[in-house]
Amino acid sequence: MGTGFSEIIQGAMYFMNDVRWQEQLAADPAQFFRAKSAFVISAIPRFNCPPNMQEYLTYTAPAVDDMVYTAEEDKTSGFVIETGKTGFQLCSVAMENKQSNGSVFLTPVDCSYDDETGDVTVNADVRTAQSLVLDFYTDGEFTNELDDEQKRIMSLAVACDWYFQFANDYLGIANLVTDKSFSIKSPSEHIRANTERMRYLREELRSELHAYEQRLYKVQFTPKTMIPKV
């Protein structure tokens, strides 16, 4: 068994303070890991020391699926949806709720999933015409089992990609219209601060990659008689 993407994603959250990720994980774990696995794949090229590390970081991509179930009649808690979607590790169910302005938000619903039959038991009452969103996820996995140091570096690489996206968000760099209810003391200073944080993360990653490569070099060329016994 290799190392799952979900472990790297949760490790990356240690370096980040993004409440949105925490809320998304709580609301719909399957959809959350499905979306964030893209960060793991994107971050792999950052783990480039030693050079042959890329060959070591081969992986199997996540398996995902989804569907929308709309109740044709009122359903009481404990009813079963026969999805036919088998073999997944995780299934999440969320109820669609429409606001008066037409926007839609999802509320997580307790459920249980049988990966052999694909049946999903929904532990909530559902009204006629009410829609449920079902997300299915099987974790992406590195072919090799990563050690703690490798996991930390991969998690830090994911955090770098996250901050790169955050710092380059359009609303964060566009010339914003301000008024009495909204203003930024110094837009240029705000952008400069984001850039500095991104640079700090990159330097931290570069430093850990260098230290990791140096340790591998020492282990490879240090005589065993000189390695202290633990």
Secondary structure, 3 states (H helix, E strand, C coil): CCCEHHHHHHHHHHHCCCHHHHHHHHHCHHHHHHHHHHHHHHHHHHCCCCCCHHHHCCEECCEEEEEEEECCCCECCCEEEECCCCCCCEEEEEEEEECCCCCEEEEEECEEECCCCCEEEECCCECCCCEEEEEEEECCEECCCCCHHHHHHHHHHHHHHHHHHHHCCHHHHCCCCCECCECCCCHHHHHHHHHHHHHHHHHHHHHHHHHHHHHHHHHHHCCHHHCCCC
